[in-house]
């Protein structure tokens, strides 16, 4: 994959709720300036790290053949640069002959298919070609998901999250509705709200 001319290998994790990048990766790809630091928090999974913020829209080139827009969660520390989560795999879909097509992972052919006008199919990197950092990260991150849902937030915390979405342009009713659908996860809700306006 590629962002702003910065080429990298992405680790696909179908158990991760969000697509995430490290702060170091964001700096190297020259997208750190786009971080919305109102979406700070703590990511809990295998270990714990600080959520620096969120990049609401980054253009990613896949295999030099297609460009998709991606929302990114930025973590202070991540053993790999870029982790493609279930949010983006579900997001990229097209309607074709009244059928909704989404990203598909084919373990038989070892490929991932991104639905677009060219029906983009990308082969996963073979094990012996995976960069050393990515290999270490595979051992460090469980595909059970990096973000935990946790207990339902307090009234004050809910109000804070509603205000975050309202700051992005949502009405109070829209903000509350989207947050409820996303189990009060402000990062997921922000992505859903922004996507709904495109």
Rosetta constraint file for C-alpha pairs under 8 A:
AtomPair CA 1 CA 7 HARMONIC 5.71 0.50
AtomPair CA 1 CA 8 HARMONIC 5.46 0.50
AtomPair CA 1 CA 9 HARMONIC 6.12 0.50
AtomPair CA 1 CA 10 HARMONIC 6.84 0.50
AtomPair CA 1 CA 60 HARMONIC 6.75 0.50
AtomPair CA 1 CA 61 HARMONIC 5.56 0.50
AtomPair CA 1 CA 62 HARMONIC 4.69 0.50
AtomPair CA 1 CA 63 HARMONIC 5.73 0.50
AtomPair CA 1 CA 64 HARMONIC 7.45 0.50
AtomPair CA 2 CA 6 HARMONIC 5.27 0.50
AtomPair CA 2 CA 7 HARMONIC 4.29 0.50
AtomPair CA 2 CA 8 HARMONIC 6.09 0.50
AtomPair CA 2 CA 60 HARMONIC 5.73 0.50
AtomPair CA 2 CA 61 HARMONIC 4.94 0.50
AtomPair CA 2 CA 62 HARMONIC 6.61 0.50
AtomPair CA 2 CA 63 HARMONIC 7.93 0.50
AtomPair CA 2 CA 64 HARMONIC 7.84 0.50
AtomPair CA 3 CA 7 HARMONIC 6.65 0.50
AtomPair CA 3 CA 29 HARMONIC 6.18 0.50
AtomPair CA 3 CA 58 HARMONIC 7.68 0.50
AtomPair CA 3 CA 59 HARMONIC 6.49 0.50
AtomPair CA 3 CA 60 HARMONIC 5.14 0.50
AtomPair CA 3 CA 61 HARMONIC 6.39 0.50
AtomPair CA 4 CA 29 HARMONIC 6.22 0.50
AtomPair CA 4 CA 30 HARMONIC 7.14 0.50
AtomPair CA 5 CA 29 HARMONIC 7.66 0.50
AtomPair CA 6 CA 28 HARMONIC 7.46 0.50
AtomPair CA 6 CA 29 HARMONIC 5.44 0.50
AtomPair CA 9 CA 82 HARMONIC 7.42 0.50
AtomPair CA 9 CA 130 HARMONIC 7.98 0.50
AtomPair CA 9 CA 131 HARMONIC 7.76 0.50
AtomPair CA 9 CA 134 HARMONIC 7.81 0.50
AtomPair CA 10 CA 81 HARMONIC 7.62 0.50
AtomPair CA 10 CA 82 HARMONIC 5.21 0.50
AtomPair CA 10 CA 83 HARMONIC 5.73 0.50
AtomPair CA 10 CA 84 HARMONIC 6.37 0.50
AtomPair CA 11 CA 80 HARMONIC 7.86 0.50
AtomPair CA 11 CA 82 HARMONIC 6.36 0.50
AtomPair CA 11 CA 83 HARMONIC 4.81 0.50
AtomPair CA 11 CA 84 HARMONIC 5.98 0.50
AtomPair CA 11 CA 134 HARMONIC 7.13 0.50
AtomPair CA 11 CA 138 HARMONIC 7.97 0.50
AtomPair CA 12 CA 83 HARMONIC 5.89 0.50
AtomPair CA 12 CA 84 HARMONIC 4.75 0.50
AtomPair CA 12 CA 85 HARMONIC 6.34 0.50
AtomPair CA 13 CA 83 HARMONIC 6.66 0.50
AtomPair CA 13 CA 84 HARMONIC 6.03 0.50
AtomPair CA 13 CA 85 HARMONIC 5.29 0.50
AtomPair CA 13 CA 86 HARMONIC 7.00 0.50
AtomPair CA 13 CA 143 HARMONIC 5.82 0.50
AtomPair CA 13 CA 145 HARMONIC 7.73 0.50
AtomPair CA 14 CA 84 HARMONIC 7.93 0.50
AtomPair CA 14 CA 85 HARMONIC 5.68 0.50
AtomPair CA 14 CA 86 HARMONIC 4.99 0.50
AtomPair CA 14 CA 89 HARMONIC 7.96 0.50
AtomPair CA 14 CA 143 HARMONIC 6.80 0.50
AtomPair CA 14 CA 145 HARMONIC 7.86 0.50
AtomPair CA 15 CA 85 HARMONIC 7.05 0.50
AtomPair CA 15 CA 86 HARMONIC 6.60 0.50
AtomPair CA 15 CA 143 HARMONIC 4.78 0.50
AtomPair CA 15 CA 144 HARMONIC 4.93 0.50
AtomPair CA 15 CA 145 HARMONIC 4.41 0.50
AtomPair CA 15 CA 146 HARMONIC 7.69 0.50
AtomPair CA 16 CA 84 HARMONIC 7.97 0.50
AtomPair CA 16 CA 85 HARMONIC 4.92 0.50
AtomPair CA 16 CA 86 HARMONIC 5.91 0.50
AtomPair CA 16 CA 143 HARMONIC 6.54 0.50
AtomPair CA 16 CA 144 HARMONIC 6.87 0.50
AtomPair CA 16 CA 145 HARMONIC 3.88 0.50
AtomPair CA 16 CA 146 HARMONIC 5.31 0.50
AtomPair CA 16 CA 147 HARMONIC 6.84 0.50
AtomPair CA 17 CA 85 HARMONIC 5.78 0.50
AtomPair CA 17 CA 86 HARMONIC 5.45 0.50
AtomPair CA 17 CA 87 HARMONIC 5.94 0.50
AtomPair CA 17 CA 145 HARMONIC 6.30 0.50
AtomPair CA 17 CA 146 HARMONIC 7.10 0.50
AtomPair CA 17 CA 147 HARMONIC 6.48 0.50
AtomPair CA 18 CA 72 HARMONIC 7.44 0.50
AtomPair CA 18 CA 73 HARMONIC 6.77 0.50
AtomPair CA 18 CA 84 HARMONIC 7.47 0.50
AtomPair CA 18 CA 85 HARMONIC 4.88 0.50
AtomPair CA 18 CA 86 HARMONIC 6.32 0.50
AtomPair CA 18 CA 87 HARMONIC 5.43 0.50
AtomPair CA 18 CA 88 HARMONIC 7.59 0.50
AtomPair CA 18 CA 147 HARMONIC 7.74 0.50
AtomPair CA 18 CA 188 HARMONIC 7.24 0.50
AtomPair CA 19 CA 71 HARMONIC 6.99 0.50
AtomPair CA 19 CA 72 HARMONIC 5.40 0.50
AtomPair CA 19 CA 73 HARMONIC 6.11 0.50
AtomPair CA 19 CA 82 HARMONIC 7.66 0.50
AtomPair CA 19 CA 83 HARMONIC 5.61 0.50
AtomPair CA 19 CA 84 HARMONIC 4.66 0.50
AtomPair CA 19 CA 85 HARMONIC 4.26 0.50
AtomPair CA 19 CA 86 HARMONIC 7.23 0.50
AtomPair CA 19 CA 87 HARMONIC 6.62 0.50
AtomPair CA 19 CA 88 HARMONIC 6.70 0.50
AtomPair CA 20 CA 72 HARMONIC 5.30 0.50
AtomPair CA 20 CA 73 HARMONIC 4.48 0.50
AtomPair CA 20 CA 74 HARMONIC 5.76 0.50
AtomPair CA 20 CA 75 HARMONIC 6.97 0.50
AtomPair CA 20 CA 82 HARMONIC 5.97 0.50
AtomPair CA 20 CA 83 HARMONIC 5.20 0.50
AtomPair CA 20 CA 84 HARMONIC 6.72 0.50
AtomPair CA 20 CA 85 HARMONIC 7.29 0.50
AtomPair CA 21 CA 25 HARMONIC 6.30 0.50
AtomPair CA 21 CA 26 HARMONIC 6.79 0.50
AtomPair CA 21 CA 72 HARMONIC 6.59 0.50
AtomPair CA 21 CA 73 HARMONIC 6.23 0.50
AtomPair CA 21 CA 74 HARMONIC 5.06 0.50
AtomPair CA 21 CA 75 HARMONIC 6.19 0.50
AtomPair CA 21 CA 78 HARMONIC 7.17 0.50
AtomPair CA 21 CA 80 HARMONIC 7.77 0.50
AtomPair CA 21 CA 81 HARMONIC 5.40 0.50
AtomPair CA 21 CA 82 HARMONIC 4.50 0.50
AtomPair CA 21 CA 83 HARMONIC 6.26 0.50
AtomPair CA 22 CA 26 HARMONIC 6.36 0.50
AtomPair CA 22 CA 74 HARMONIC 5.57 0.50
AtomPair CA 22 CA 75 HARMONIC 4.89 0.50
AtomPair CA 22 CA 76 HARMONIC 5.92 0.50
AtomPair CA 22 CA 77 HARMONIC 5.56 0.50
AtomPair CA 22 CA 78 HARMONIC 5.18 0.50
AtomPair CA 22 CA 79 HARMONIC 7.97 0.50
AtomPair CA 22 CA 80 HARMONIC 7.23 0.50
AtomPair CA 22 CA 81 HARMONIC 5.31 0.50
AtomPair CA 22 CA 82 HARMONIC 6.86 0.50
AtomPair CA 23 CA 27 HARMONIC 6.28 0.50
AtomPair CA 23 CA 32 HARMONIC 7.20 0.50
AtomPair CA 23 CA 52 HARMONIC 7.46 0.50
AtomPair CA 23 CA 74 HARMONIC 5.81 0.50
AtomPair CA 23 CA 75 HARMONIC 5.75 0.50
AtomPair CA 23 CA 76 HARMONIC 5.25 0.50
AtomPair CA 23 CA 77 HARMONIC 6.76 0.50
AtomPair CA 24 CA 28 HARMONIC 6.26 0.50
AtomPair CA 24 CA 76 HARMONIC 7.82 0.50
AtomPair CA 24 CA 77 HARMONIC 7.88 0.50
AtomPair CA 24 CA 81 HARMONIC 7.48 0.50
AtomPair CA 25 CA 29 HARMONIC 6.06 0.50
AtomPair CA 25 CA 81 HARMONIC 5.21 0.50
AtomPair CA 25 CA 82 HARMONIC 7.39 0.50
AtomPair CA 26 CA 30 HARMONIC 6.04 0.50
AtomPair CA 26 CA 31 HARMONIC 5.14 0.50
AtomPair CA 26 CA 32 HARMONIC 4.84 0.50
AtomPair CA 26 CA 74 HARMONIC 7.58 0.50
AtomPair CA 27 CA 31 HARMONIC 6.18 0.50
AtomPair CA 27 CA 32 HARMONIC 5.08 0.50
AtomPair CA 31 CA 35 HARMONIC 7.37 0.50
AtomPair CA 31 CA 58 HARMONIC 7.85 0.50
AtomPair CA 34 CA 55 HARMONIC 5.74 0.50
AtomPair CA 34 CA 56 HARMONIC 7.98 0.50
AtomPair CA 35 CA 52 HARMONIC 7.90 0.50
AtomPair CA 35 CA 53 HARMONIC 5.70 0.50
AtomPair CA 35 CA 54 HARMONIC 5.28 0.50
AtomPair CA 35 CA 55 HARMONIC 4.80 0.50
AtomPair CA 35 CA 56 HARMONIC 7.90 0.50
AtomPair CA 35 CA 74 HARMONIC 7.59 0.50
AtomPair CA 36 CA 53 HARMONIC 5.28 0.50
AtomPair CA 36 CA 54 HARMONIC 5.11 0.50
AtomPair CA 36 CA 55 HARMONIC 6.05 0.50
AtomPair CA 36 CA 56 HARMONIC 7.73 0.50
AtomPair CA 37 CA 52 HARMONIC 6.14 0.50
AtomPair CA 37 CA 53 HARMONIC 4.25 0.50
AtomPair CA 37 CA 54 HARMONIC 6.62 0.50
AtomPair CA 38 CA 53 HARMONIC 6.38 0.50
AtomPair CA 38 CA 54 HARMONIC 7.99 0.50
AtomPair CA 38 CA 164 HARMONIC 7.17 0.50
AtomPair CA 39 CA 51 HARMONIC 7.51 0.50
AtomPair CA 39 CA 52 HARMONIC 7.30 0.50
AtomPair CA 39 CA 53 HARMONIC 4.61 0.50
AtomPair CA 39 CA 54 HARMONIC 5.91 0.50
AtomPair CA 39 CA 164 HARMONIC 7.88 0.50
AtomPair CA 39 CA 186 HARMONIC 7.40 0.50
AtomPair CA 39 CA 187 HARMONIC 6.82 0.50
AtomPair CA 40 CA 50 HARMONIC 7.41 0.50
AtomPair CA 40 CA 51 HARMONIC 4.99 0.50
AtomPair CA 40 CA 52 HARMONIC 5.12 0.50
AtomPair CA 40 CA 53 HARMONIC 4.77 0.50
AtomPair CA 40 CA 54 HARMONIC 7.82 0.50
AtomPair CA 41 CA 50 HARMONIC 5.98 0.50
AtomPair CA 41 CA 51 HARMONIC 4.82 0.50
AtomPair CA 41 CA 52 HARMONIC 7.12 0.50
AtomPair CA 41 CA 53 HARMONIC 7.76 0.50
AtomPair CA 42 CA 48 HARMONIC 6.91 0.50
AtomPair CA 42 CA 49 HARMONIC 5.82 0.50
AtomPair CA 42 CA 50 HARMONIC 4.58 0.50
AtomPair CA 42 CA 51 HARMONIC 5.21 0.50
AtomPair CA 43 CA 48 HARMONIC 5.67 0.50
AtomPair CA 43 CA 49 HARMONIC 5.40 0.50
AtomPair CA 43 CA 50 HARMONIC 6.07 0.50
AtomPair CA 43 CA 51 HARMONIC 6.09 0.50
AtomPair CA 43 CA 75 HARMONIC 7.80 0.50
AtomPair CA 43 CA 146 HARMONIC 6.88 0.50
AtomPair CA 43 CA 147 HARMONIC 5.58 0.50
AtomPair CA 43 CA 148 HARMONIC 7.56 0.50
AtomPair CA 44 CA 48 HARMONIC 4.65 0.50
AtomPair CA 44 CA 49 HARMONIC 6.82 0.50
AtomPair CA 44 CA 146 HARMONIC 6.14 0.50
AtomPair CA 44 CA 147 HARMONIC 5.34 0.50
AtomPair CA 44 CA 148 HARMONIC 5.95 0.50
AtomPair CA 45 CA 141 HARMONIC 7.86 0.50
AtomPair CA 45 CA 142 HARMONIC 7.70 0.50
AtomPair CA 45 CA 145 HARMONIC 6.67 0.50
AtomPair CA 45 CA 146 HARMONIC 4.42 0.50
AtomPair CA 45 CA 147 HARMONIC 5.78 0.50
AtomPair CA 45 CA 148 HARMONIC 6.65 0.50
AtomPair CA 46 CA 140 HARMONIC 7.14 0.50
AtomPair CA 46 CA 141 HARMONIC 6.12 0.50
AtomPair CA 46 CA 142 HARMONIC 6.66 0.50
AtomPair CA 46 CA 146 HARMONIC 6.99 0.50
AtomPair CA 49 CA 75 HARMONIC 6.81 0.50
AtomPair CA 49 CA 76 HARMONIC 6.48 0.50
AtomPair CA 49 CA 77 HARMONIC 6.28 0.50
AtomPair CA 50 CA 75 HARMONIC 5.82 0.50
AtomPair CA 50 CA 76 HARMONIC 5.38 0.50
AtomPair CA 50 CA 77 HARMONIC 7.38 0.50
AtomPair CA 51 CA 73 HARMONIC 7.26 0.50
AtomPair CA 51 CA 74 HARMONIC 5.94 0.50
AtomPair CA 51 CA 75 HARMONIC 4.51 0.50
AtomPair CA 51 CA 76 HARMONIC 6.13 0.50
AtomPair CA 52 CA 73 HARMONIC 7.99 0.50
AtomPair CA 52 CA 74 HARMONIC 5.48 0.50
AtomPair CA 52 CA 75 HARMONIC 5.37 0.50
AtomPair CA 52 CA 76 HARMONIC 5.79 0.50
AtomPair CA 53 CA 73 HARMONIC 6.32 0.50
AtomPair CA 53 CA 74 HARMONIC 5.40 0.50
AtomPair CA 53 CA 75 HARMONIC 7.35 0.50
AtomPair CA 54 CA 71 HARMONIC 7.43 0.50
AtomPair CA 54 CA 72 HARMONIC 5.73 0.50
AtomPair CA 54 CA 73 HARMONIC 4.67 0.50
AtomPair CA 54 CA 74 HARMONIC 5.64 0.50
AtomPair CA 54 CA 187 HARMONIC 7.35 0.50
AtomPair CA 55 CA 71 HARMONIC 5.80 0.50
AtomPair CA 55 CA 72 HARMONIC 5.02 0.50
AtomPair CA 55 CA 73 HARMONIC 6.44 0.50
AtomPair CA 55 CA 74 HARMONIC 7.26 0.50
AtomPair CA 56 CA 70 HARMONIC 7.38 0.50
AtomPair CA 56 CA 71 HARMONIC 4.69 0.50
AtomPair CA 56 CA 72 HARMONIC 6.44 0.50
AtomPair CA 56 CA 190 HARMONIC 7.90 0.50
AtomPair CA 56 CA 191 HARMONIC 6.83 0.50
AtomPair CA 56 CA 194 HARMONIC 7.65 0.50
AtomPair CA 57 CA 69 HARMONIC 5.89 0.50
AtomPair CA 57 CA 70 HARMONIC 5.36 0.50
AtomPair CA 57 CA 71 HARMONIC 4.97 0.50
AtomPair CA 57 CA 72 HARMONIC 7.37 0.50
AtomPair CA 58 CA 69 HARMONIC 5.46 0.50
AtomPair CA 58 CA 70 HARMONIC 5.14 0.50
AtomPair CA 58 CA 71 HARMONIC 6.34 0.50
AtomPair CA 58 CA 72 HARMONIC 7.45 0.50
AtomPair CA 59 CA 67 HARMONIC 6.43 0.50
AtomPair CA 59 CA 68 HARMONIC 5.73 0.50
AtomPair CA 59 CA 69 HARMONIC 4.57 0.50
AtomPair CA 59 CA 70 HARMONIC 6.30 0.50
AtomPair CA 60 CA 67 HARMONIC 5.41 0.50
AtomPair CA 60 CA 68 HARMONIC 5.34 0.50
AtomPair CA 60 CA 69 HARMONIC 6.12 0.50
AtomPair CA 60 CA 70 HARMONIC 6.88 0.50
AtomPair CA 61 CA 65 HARMONIC 7.05 0.50
AtomPair CA 61 CA 66 HARMONIC 5.64 0.50
AtomPair CA 61 CA 67 HARMONIC 4.36 0.50
AtomPair CA 61 CA 68 HARMONIC 6.56 0.50
AtomPair CA 62 CA 66 HARMONIC 5.33 0.50
AtomPair CA 62 CA 67 HARMONIC 6.09 0.50
AtomPair CA 62 CA 68 HARMONIC 7.65 0.50
AtomPair CA 63 CA 122 HARMONIC 7.01 0.50
AtomPair CA 65 CA 120 HARMONIC 7.57 0.50
AtomPair CA 66 CA 120 HARMONIC 7.44 0.50
AtomPair CA 70 CA 88 HARMONIC 6.71 0.50
AtomPair CA 71 CA 88 HARMONIC 7.72 0.50
AtomPair CA 71 CA 191 HARMONIC 6.47 0.50
AtomPair CA 73 CA 187 HARMONIC 7.49 0.50
AtomPair CA 79 CA 133 HARMONIC 6.96 0.50
AtomPair CA 79 CA 134 HARMONIC 7.61 0.50
AtomPair CA 79 CA 136 HARMONIC 7.22 0.50
AtomPair CA 79 CA 137 HARMONIC 5.10 0.50
AtomPair CA 79 CA 140 HARMONIC 7.45 0.50
AtomPair CA 80 CA 133 HARMONIC 6.07 0.50
AtomPair CA 80 CA 134 HARMONIC 5.57 0.50
AtomPair CA 80 CA 136 HARMONIC 7.97 0.50
AtomPair CA 80 CA 137 HARMONIC 5.48 0.50
AtomPair CA 84 CA 88 HARMONIC 6.93 0.50
AtomPair CA 84 CA 89 HARMONIC 7.73 0.50
AtomPair CA 85 CA 89 HARMONIC 6.66 0.50
AtomPair CA 86 CA 90 HARMONIC 5.99 0.50
AtomPair CA 87 CA 91 HARMONIC 6.05 0.50
AtomPair CA 87 CA 188 HARMONIC 7.89 0.50
AtomPair CA 88 CA 92 HARMONIC 6.24 0.50
AtomPair CA 89 CA 102 HARMONIC 7.23 0.50
AtomPair CA 89 CA 103 HARMONIC 5.43 0.50
AtomPair CA 90 CA 102 HARMONIC 6.30 0.50
AtomPair CA 90 CA 103 HARMONIC 6.66 0.50
AtomPair CA 91 CA 102 HARMONIC 7.54 0.50
AtomPair CA 92 CA 102 HARMONIC 5.94 0.50
AtomPair CA 92 CA 103 HARMONIC 6.35 0.50
AtomPair CA 92 CA 114 HARMONIC 7.07 0.50
AtomPair CA 92 CA 115 HARMONIC 6.95 0.50
AtomPair CA 93 CA 100 HARMONIC 6.45 0.50
AtomPair CA 93 CA 101 HARMONIC 5.14 0.50
AtomPair CA 93 CA 102 HARMONIC 4.16 0.50
AtomPair CA 93 CA 103 HARMONIC 6.59 0.50
AtomPair CA 93 CA 114 HARMONIC 7.76 0.50
AtomPair CA 93 CA 115 HARMONIC 5.86 0.50
AtomPair CA 93 CA 116 HARMONIC 7.74 0.50
AtomPair CA 94 CA 100 HARMONIC 5.65 0.50
AtomPair CA 94 CA 101 HARMONIC 5.32 0.50
AtomPair CA 94 CA 102 HARMONIC 6.77 0.50
AtomPair CA 94 CA 115 HARMONIC 6.18 0.50
AtomPair CA 94 CA 116 HARMONIC 6.71 0.50
AtomPair CA 95 CA 99 HARMONIC 5.44 0.50
AtomPair CA 95 CA 100 HARMONIC 4.48 0.50
AtomPair CA 95 CA 101 HARMONIC 6.20 0.50
AtomPair CA 96 CA 100 HARMONIC 6.36 0.50
AtomPair CA 96 CA 101 HARMONIC 7.10 0.50
AtomPair CA 101 CA 115 HARMONIC 6.35 0.50
AtomPair CA 102 CA 114 HARMONIC 7.08 0.50
AtomPair CA 102 CA 115 HARMONIC 6.12 0.50
AtomPair CA 103 CA 112 HARMONIC 6.95 0.50
AtomPair CA 103 CA 113 HARMONIC 5.44 0.50
AtomPair CA 103 CA 114 HARMONIC 4.85 0.50
AtomPair CA 103 CA 115 HARMONIC 6.13 0.50
AtomPair CA 104 CA 112 HARMONIC 5.61 0.50
AtomPair CA 104 CA 113 HARMONIC 5.10 0.50
AtomPair CA 104 CA 114 HARMONIC 6.98 0.50
AtomPair CA 105 CA 110 HARMONIC 7.60 0.50
AtomPair CA 105 CA 111 HARMONIC 6.01 0.50
AtomPair CA 105 CA 112 HARMONIC 4.44 0.50
AtomPair CA 105 CA 113 HARMONIC 6.44 0.50
AtomPair CA 106 CA 110 HARMONIC 5.65 0.50
AtomPair CA 106 CA 111 HARMONIC 5.32 0.50
AtomPair CA 106 CA 112 HARMONIC 6.13 0.50
AtomPair CA 106 CA 113 HARMONIC 7.96 0.50
AtomPair CA 107 CA 111 HARMONIC 6.73 0.50
AtomPair CA 109 CA 123 HARMONIC 7.87 0.50
AtomPair CA 110 CA 123 HARMONIC 5.97 0.50
AtomPair CA 110 CA 124 HARMONIC 5.83 0.50
AtomPair CA 111 CA 121 HARMONIC 6.52 0.50
AtomPair CA 111 CA 122 HARMONIC 5.46 0.50
AtomPair CA 111 CA 123 HARMONIC 4.20 0.50
AtomPair CA 111 CA 124 HARMONIC 5.46 0.50
AtomPair CA 112 CA 121 HARMONIC 5.77 0.50
AtomPair CA 112 CA 122 HARMONIC 5.38 0.50
AtomPair CA 112 CA 123 HARMONIC 6.40 0.50
AtomPair CA 112 CA 124 HARMONIC 7.15 0.50
AtomPair CA 113 CA 119 HARMONIC 6.94 0.50
AtomPair CA 113 CA 120 HARMONIC 5.68 0.50
AtomPair CA 113 CA 121 HARMONIC 4.31 0.50
AtomPair CA 113 CA 122 HARMONIC 6.28 0.50
AtomPair CA 114 CA 119 HARMONIC 6.33 0.50
AtomPair CA 114 CA 120 HARMONIC 5.17 0.50
AtomPair CA 114 CA 121 HARMONIC 6.28 0.50
AtomPair CA 114 CA 122 HARMONIC 7.99 0.50
AtomPair CA 115 CA 119 HARMONIC 5.04 0.50
AtomPair CA 115 CA 120 HARMONIC 6.29 0.50
AtomPair CA 116 CA 120 HARMONIC 6.46 0.50
AtomPair CA 125 CA 129 HARMONIC 6.37 0.50
AtomPair CA 125 CA 130 HARMONIC 6.29 0.50
AtomPair CA 126 CA 130 HARMONIC 6.58 0.50
AtomPair CA 130 CA 134 HARMONIC 6.44 0.50
AtomPair CA 130 CA 135 HARMONIC 6.45 0.50
AtomPair CA 131 CA 135 HARMONIC 6.41 0.50
AtomPair CA 132 CA 136 HARMONIC 6.38 0.50
AtomPair CA 133 CA 137 HARMONIC 6.21 0.50
AtomPair CA 134 CA 138 HARMONIC 6.19 0.50
AtomPair CA 135 CA 139 HARMONIC 6.77 0.50
AtomPair CA 136 CA 140 HARMONIC 6.42 0.50
AtomPair CA 137 CA 141 HARMONIC 6.00 0.50
AtomPair CA 138 CA 142 HARMONIC 7.61 0.50
AtomPair CA 141 CA 146 HARMONIC 7.45 0.50
AtomPair CA 142 CA 146 HARMONIC 7.34 0.50
AtomPair CA 149 CA 183 HARMONIC 7.47 0.50
AtomPair CA 149 CA 185 HARMONIC 7.46 0.50
AtomPair CA 152 CA 183 HARMONIC 7.88 0.50
AtomPair CA 152 CA 184 HARMONIC 7.47 0.50
AtomPair CA 153 CA 157 HARMONIC 5.69 0.50
AtomPair CA 153 CA 158 HARMONIC 6.10 0.50
AtomPair CA 153 CA 184 HARMONIC 7.45 0.50
AtomPair CA 154 CA 158 HARMONIC 6.15 0.50
AtomPair CA 155 CA 159 HARMONIC 6.23 0.50
AtomPair CA 156 CA 160 HARMONIC 6.27 0.50
AtomPair CA 157 CA 161 HARMONIC 6.28 0.50
AtomPair CA 158 CA 162 HARMONIC 6.12 0.50
AtomPair CA 158 CA 184 HARMONIC 7.29 0.50
AtomPair CA 159 CA 163 HARMONIC 6.20 0.50
AtomPair CA 160 CA 164 HARMONIC 6.39 0.50
AtomPair CA 161 CA 165 HARMONIC 6.61 0.50
AtomPair CA 161 CA 179 HARMONIC 7.97 0.50
AtomPair CA 161 CA 184 HARMONIC 7.71 0.50
AtomPair CA 161 CA 186 HARMONIC 6.02 0.50
AtomPair CA 162 CA 166 HARMONIC 6.22 0.50
AtomPair CA 162 CA 172 HARMONIC 6.83 0.50
AtomPair CA 162 CA 175 HARMONIC 5.45 0.50
AtomPair CA 162 CA 176 HARMONIC 6.02 0.50
AtomPair CA 162 CA 179 HARMONIC 7.50 0.50
AtomPair CA 163 CA 167 HARMONIC 6.05 0.50
AtomPair CA 163 CA 172 HARMONIC 7.88 0.50
AtomPair CA 163 CA 175 HARMONIC 7.93 0.50
AtomPair CA 164 CA 168 HARMONIC 6.74 0.50
AtomPair CA 164 CA 186 HARMONIC 7.77 0.50
AtomPair CA 165 CA 169 HARMONIC 6.71 0.50
AtomPair CA 165 CA 170 HARMONIC 5.70 0.50
AtomPair CA 165 CA 175 HARMONIC 5.56 0.50
AtomPair CA 165 CA 186 HARMONIC 7.73 0.50
AtomPair CA 165 CA 189 HARMONIC 7.82 0.50
AtomPair CA 165 CA 190 HARMONIC 6.30 0.50
AtomPair CA 165 CA 193 HARMONIC 7.97 0.50
AtomPair CA 166 CA 170 HARMONIC 4.43 0.50
AtomPair CA 166 CA 171 HARMONIC 5.77 0.50
AtomPair CA 166 CA 172 HARMONIC 6.34 0.50
AtomPair CA 166 CA 175 HARMONIC 6.33 0.50
AtomPair CA 168 CA 190 HARMONIC 7.92 0.50
AtomPair CA 170 CA 174 HARMONIC 5.70 0.50
AtomPair CA 170 CA 175 HARMONIC 5.60 0.50
AtomPair CA 170 CA 193 HARMONIC 7.54 0.50
AtomPair CA 171 CA 175 HARMONIC 6.03 0.50
AtomPair CA 172 CA 176 HARMONIC 6.12 0.50
AtomPair CA 173 CA 177 HARMONIC 6.07 0.50
AtomPair CA 174 CA 178 HARMONIC 6.09 0.50
AtomPair CA 175 CA 179 HARMONIC 6.08 0.50
AtomPair CA 175 CA 193 HARMONIC 7.98 0.50
AtomPair CA 176 CA 180 HARMONIC 6.14 0.50
AtomPair CA 177 CA 181 HARMONIC 6.38 0.50
AtomPair CA 178 CA 182 HARMONIC 6.23 0.50
AtomPair CA 178 CA 189 HARMONIC 5.65 0.50
AtomPair CA 178 CA 192 HARMONIC 7.32 0.50
AtomPair CA 178 CA 193 HARMONIC 6.96 0.50
AtomPair CA 179 CA 183 HARMONIC 6.15 0.50
AtomPair CA 179 CA 184 HARMONIC 4.51 0.50
AtomPair CA 179 CA 185 HARMONIC 6.41 0.50
AtomPair CA 179 CA 186 HARMONIC 6.60 0.50
AtomPair CA 179 CA 189 HARMONIC 5.37 0.50
AtomPair CA 180 CA 184 HARMONIC 5.42 0.50
AtomPair CA 181 CA 189 HARMONIC 7.90 0.50
AtomPair CA 182 CA 186 HARMONIC 7.77 0.50
AtomPair CA 182 CA 188 HARMONIC 6.28 0.50
AtomPair CA 182 CA 189 HARMONIC 5.72 0.50
AtomPair CA 184 CA 189 HARMONIC 7.45 0.50
AtomPair CA 185 CA 189 HARMONIC 6.11 0.50
AtomPair CA 186 CA 190 HARMONIC 5.93 0.50
AtomPair CA 187 CA 191 HARMONIC 6.45 0.50
AtomPair CA 188 CA 192 HARMONIC 6.24 0.50
AtomPair CA 189 CA 193 HARMONIC 6.05 0.50
AtomPair CA 190 CA 194 HARMONIC 6.05 0.50
AtomPair CA 191 CA 195 HARMONIC 6.01 0.50
AtomPair CA 192 CA 196 HARMONIC 6.18 0.50
AtomPair CA 193 CA 197 HARMONIC 6.71 0.50
AtomPair CA 194 CA 198 HARMONIC 6.86 0.50
